[in-house]
């Protein structure tokens, strides 16, 4: 019997030959699928370059899927009902509260350790209820994070001084990235400092970080990243304004500049998620033109 020869009631680990179907599923789910879709796209490209081997894919991550009922044959819009990307993070896509515990149980059986669970709030809550008894105490659990989207130009004019930062600006950009992470999550980046520095360096090399610098001191006033991207969607991450410059409009104009750059790179839709208690950030995003599409949550270890 083939892999899709019969309906399975629980989720299963996807075969490499089915990864492209999983990528299409993520692309069809827009903002909810962009993070998992970005990782799937990277994995598919890696496999295409180095050979289609399950071991190669497993080193990057796994895909777990729950299939649609097969009683009426193959459905026009695909056979996947929901999925979870399981790499350094667990990222559910279209996982409802009814099947989230099943994915949590599969995660326990697979025995891997994850840096975070991030995605739809109901999915994260359902998976975490199963995983919590055998997991270390999380560093943070944010159960309500509005997922915001925008499909049009910003309501405000972009800041012309927000520009793509280059690799030669690592020592300037790194402190701002560090401060953003610590302020947002309540603890500094985990692991060796050199590892986080290497991560920021890779983001700069890829042209993902944009920043406005103070001409007098050379320090960062505003920064943000064009992060996970899949299809015509991109997720903005790491938005931060130096506390000394807040309340002066730099964040609004900076976000407008980020949207403009995203458009120049061919993305039609932009999304981000933010803590519900961050009223200042929510006001900025609303002023720029973002609207709430759904609610996410994050458990971070």
C-alpha positions as CSV (number, residue, x, y, z in Angstrom):
1,X,0.0,0.0,0.0
2,X,1.4,3.5,-0.9
3,X,2.0,6.2,1.5
4,X,-1.3,7.8,0.7
5,X,-3.2,4.6,0.0
6,X,-5.5,4.9,3.0
7,X,-6.7,7.6,5.4
8,X,-4.8,7.7,8.6
9,X,-6.4,9.1,11.7
10,X,-3.2,10.4,13.2
11,X,-0.3,12.5,11.9
12,X,2.7,10.8,10.3
13,X,6.2,11.7,9.3
14,X,6.3,12.9,5.7
15,X,8.6,11.3,3.1
16,X,11.0,13.4,1.2
17,X,9.2,12.7,-2.1
18,X,6.1,14.5,-0.6
19,X,7.9,17.7,0.6
20,X,6.8,19.7,-2.4
21,X,3.1,19.0,-1.6
22,X,3.8,20.2,1.9
23,X,5.4,23.4,0.6
24,X,2.4,24.1,-1.7
25,X,0.2,23.6,1.4
26,X,2.1,26.2,3.3
27,X,2.1,28.6,0.4
28,X,-1.7,28.3,0.3
29,X,-2.0,29.3,3.9
30,X,-0.4,32.7,3.5
31,X,0.8,34.4,6.8
32,X,0.0,31.2,8.8
33,X,2.3,29.1,6.5
34,X,5.2,31.5,5.9
35,X,7.5,30.3,8.6
36,X,7.1,26.6,8.0
37,X,7.1,27.3,4.2
38,X,10.4,29.2,4.4
39,X,12.0,26.2,6.1
40,X,10.5,23.7,3.7
41,X,11.6,25.8,0.7
42,X,15.1,25.8,2.1
43,X,15.1,22.1,2.6
44,X,13.7,21.4,-0.9
45,X,16.4,23.5,-2.4
46,X,19.1,21.8,-0.3
47,X,17.8,18.4,-1.4
48,X,17.7,19.4,-5.1
49,X,21.3,20.4,-4.9
50,X,22.6,17.5,-2.8
51,X,20.3,14.5,-3.7
52,X,16.9,13.4,-2.4
53,X,17.9,11.5,0.7
54,X,15.8,11.2,3.8
55,X,18.8,11.4,6.1
56,X,19.8,14.8,4.5
57,X,16.3,16.1,5.1
58,X,16.1,14.8,8.7
59,X,19.2,16.8,9.5
60,X,17.3,20.0,8.7
61,X,14.0,19.0,10.1
62,X,10.9,16.8,9.6
63,X,7.4,17.4,8.3
64,X,4.5,15.8,10.1
65,X,1.1,15.7,8.3
66,X,-2.4,14.7,9.0
67,X,-4.2,13.7,5.8
68,X,-7.7,14.5,4.6
69,X,-10.3,11.6,4.3
70,X,-9.7,9.6,1.1
71,X,-13.2,8.3,0.8
72,X,-14.1,10.7,-2.1
73,X,-10.7,10.4,-3.8
74,X,-8.0,13.0,-4.3
75,X,-9.3,16.5,-3.5
76,X,-8.7,19.2,-6.0
77,X,-6.9,21.4,-3.5
78,X,-4.6,18.8,-2.1
79,X,-4.5,15.9,0.3
80,X,-2.9,17.5,3.4
81,X,-5.3,18.6,6.1
82,X,-2.7,20.1,8.5
83,X,1.1,19.9,9.1
84,X,3.9,20.7,11.6
85,X,7.4,21.6,10.7
86,X,9.7,20.0,13.2
87,X,13.2,21.4,13.1
88,X,14.8,23.6,15.6
89,X,11.2,24.8,16.2
90,X,7.8,23.2,16.1
91,X,5.7,25.3,13.7
92,X,2.0,24.1,13.2
93,X,0.1,25.1,10.0
94,X,-3.7,24.8,9.9
95,X,-3.6,22.6,13.1
96,X,-6.9,22.9,15.0
97,X,-7.4,22.4,18.7
98,X,-8.9,18.9,17.9
99,X,-5.8,17.5,16.4
100,X,-3.1,19.5,18.2
101,X,-2.8,16.9,21.0
102,X,-2.0,14.3,18.4
103,X,0.8,16.3,17.1
104,X,2.0,16.9,20.7
105,X,2.0,13.1,21.2
106,X,4.0,12.6,18.0
107,X,6.5,15.1,19.2
108,X,6.9,13.2,22.4
109,X,7.4,9.9,20.5
110,X,10.0,11.5,18.2
111,X,12.0,12.5,21.3
112,X,13.5,15.7,19.8
113,X,14.3,18.9,21.7
114,X,12.9,22.2,20.3
115,X,13.8,25.8,20.9
116,X,10.2,26.9,20.6
117,X,6.7,26.0,19.6
118,X,5.3,28.9,17.5
119,X,2.1,29.3,15.4
120,X,-1.6,29.4,15.8
121,X,-2.6,29.9,19.4
122,X,-5.0,27.0,19.6
123,X,-2.4,24.6,18.0
124,X,0.4,25.8,20.3
125,X,-1.8,25.4,23.4
126,X,-3.0,22.0,22.5
127,X,0.5,20.7,21.7
128,X,2.0,22.2,24.8
129,X,-0.6,20.6,27.1
130,X,0.8,17.2,25.9
131,X,4.4,18.2,25.9
132,X,4.6,20.1,29.1
133,X,4.8,17.2,31.6
134,X,8.0,15.9,30.1
135,X,9.5,19.2,29.0
136,X,11.9,21.6,30.8
137,X,10.3,24.8,32.2
138,X,10.0,27.3,29.3
139,X,11.8,30.6,29.4
140,X,8.6,32.2,28.1
141,X,5.1,31.4,27.2
142,X,3.2,34.1,25.2
143,X,-0.3,32.7,24.7
144,X,-1.7,35.7,22.8
145,X,0.3,37.3,19.9
146,X,-1.8,39.0,17.2
147,X,-0.7,38.0,13.7
148,X,-0.9,41.1,11.6
149,X,-0.9,41.4,7.8
150,X,-0.8,44.1,5.2
151,X,-1.3,43.8,1.4
152,X,-1.0,47.4,0.4
153,X,1.4,50.3,0.7
154,X,1.8,51.9,4.2
155,X,-0.4,54.7,5.3
156,X,2.7,56.8,6.1
157,X,5.7,57.9,4.1
158,X,8.8,55.7,4.3
159,X,11.9,56.9,6.0
160,X,14.5,57.4,3.3
161,X,17.3,56.9,5.8
162,X,16.3,53.3,6.6
163,X,18.7,51.3,4.4
164,X,19.9,47.7,4.0
165,X,22.8,47.1,6.4
166,X,25.9,45.3,5.1
167,X,28.3,42.8,6.6
168,X,30.8,45.5,7.4
169,X,28.2,47.0,9.9
170,X,28.1,43.9,12.2
171,X,29.6,45.7,15.2
172,X,27.1,48.5,14.8
173,X,24.0,46.3,14.3
174,X,24.8,43.5,16.8
175,X,24.1,45.5,20.0
176,X,20.7,46.6,18.6
177,X,19.8,43.0,17.8
178,X,21.0,41.9,21.2
179,X,18.9,44.6,23.0
180,X,15.9,43.9,20.9
181,X,16.0,40.2,21.8
182,X,16.5,40.8,25.5
183,X,13.8,43.4,25.7
184,X,11.3,41.4,23.8
185,X,11.8,38.1,25.5
186,X,13.0,39.1,28.9
187,X,16.3,37.2,28.6
188,X,19.4,37.5,26.4
189,X,19.9,35.2,23.3
190,X,20.6,31.7,24.6
191,X,23.8,29.8,23.9
192,X,27.3,31.1,23.2
193,X,27.6,34.8,22.3
194,X,29.6,33.9,19.3
195,X,26.7,31.8,18.0
196,X,24.3,34.7,18.1
197,X,26.9,37.0,16.5
198,X,27.3,34.5,13.7
199,X,23.5,34.5,13.2
200,X,23.4,38.3,12.9
201,X,26.4,38.2,10.5
202,X,24.5,35.7,8.3
203,X,21.4,38.0,8.3
204,X,23.6,40.9,7.3
205,X,25.2,38.9,4.5
206,X,21.8,37.9,3.2
207,X,20.7,41.6,3.2
208,X,17.8,40.9,5.6
209,X,18.4,43.7,8.1
210,X,17.5,47.3,7.5
211,X,18.4,50.1,9.8
212,X,18.4,53.9,10.4
213,X,21.6,55.1,12.0
214,X,22.1,58.3,14.0
215,X,24.5,60.4,11.9
216,X,26.1,61.9,15.0
217,X,26.9,58.7,17.0
218,X,26.6,56.1,14.3
219,X,24.3,54.0,16.6
220,X,21.1,52.3,15.5
221,X,17.9,54.4,15.9
222,X,15.6,51.8,14.2
223,X,16.0,48.3,12.8
224,X,13.9,45.5,11.5
225,X,14.5,42.3,9.5
226,X,12.9,40.8,6.4
227,X,12.8,37.3,7.9
228,X,11.0,34.2,6.9
229,X,9.8,34.3,3.3
230,X,7.8,31.9,1.2
231,X,6.1,32.6,-2.1
232,X,4.9,36.2,-2.2
233,X,4.8,36.5,1.6
234,X,7.5,37.8,3.9
235,X,7.5,38.0,7.7
236,X,9.0,41.0,9.4
237,X,11.0,40.2,12.5
238,X,13.2,41.9,15.1
239,X,11.6,45.4,15.0
240,X,13.3,47.7,17.5
241,X,13.7,51.4,18.1
242,X,16.3,52.7,20.5
243,X,14.4,53.8,23.7
244,X,16.0,57.3,23.4
245,X,14.3,57.8,20.1
246,X,10.9,56.4,20.8
247,X,7.8,58.5,20.4
248,X,9.3,60.6,17.5
249,X,7.8,58.7,14.5
250,X,10.9,56.7,13.6
251,X,9.1,53.4,14.0
252,X,6.2,54.3,11.8
253,X,8.4,55.7,9.0
254,X,10.8,52.8,9.5
255,X,8.1,50.2,9.1
256,X,6.9,52.0,5.9
257,X,10.4,51.7,4.6
258,X,10.4,48.0,5.4
259,X,7.2,47.6,3.4
260,X,8.6,49.5,0.5
261,X,11.7,47.3,0.5
262,X,9.6,44.2,0.6
263,X,7.7,45.4,-2.4
264,X,10.9,46.1,-4.3
265,X,11.9,42.5,-3.6
266,X,8.7,41.2,-5.1
267,X,6.7,40.3,-2.0
268,X,3.0,41.2,-2.2
269,X,2.1,40.5,1.4
270,X,3.8,41.3,4.7
271,X,3.1,39.8,8.1
272,X,4.4,39.9,11.6
273,X,3.3,38.8,15.1
274,X,3.6,40.8,18.3
275,X,2.8,40.4,22.0
276,X,-0.7,41.5,22.9
277,X,0.6,43.6,25.8
278,X,2.9,45.6,23.6
279,X,0.5,48.5,23.1
280,X,3.1,50.9,21.7
281,X,4.1,48.4,18.9
282,X,0.4,47.6,18.1
283,X,-0.3,51.3,17.8
284,X,2.6,51.7,15.3
285,X,1.5,48.7,13.2
286,X,-2.1,49.9,13.1
287,X,-1.0,53.4,12.1
288,X,1.1,51.9,9.2
289,X,-1.9,49.9,8.0
290,X,-1.6,46.4,9.4
291,X,-4.7,44.5,10.4
292,X,-5.1,41.4,12.5
293,X,-5.5,38.1,10.7
294,X,-5.4,35.6,13.6
295,X,-3.8,35.0,16.9
296,X,-0.5,33.2,17.4
297,X,1.3,31.9,20.5
298,X,4.9,31.0,21.4
299,X,6.5,28.7,23.9
300,X,10.2,29.3,24.1
301,X,12.8,27.2,25.9
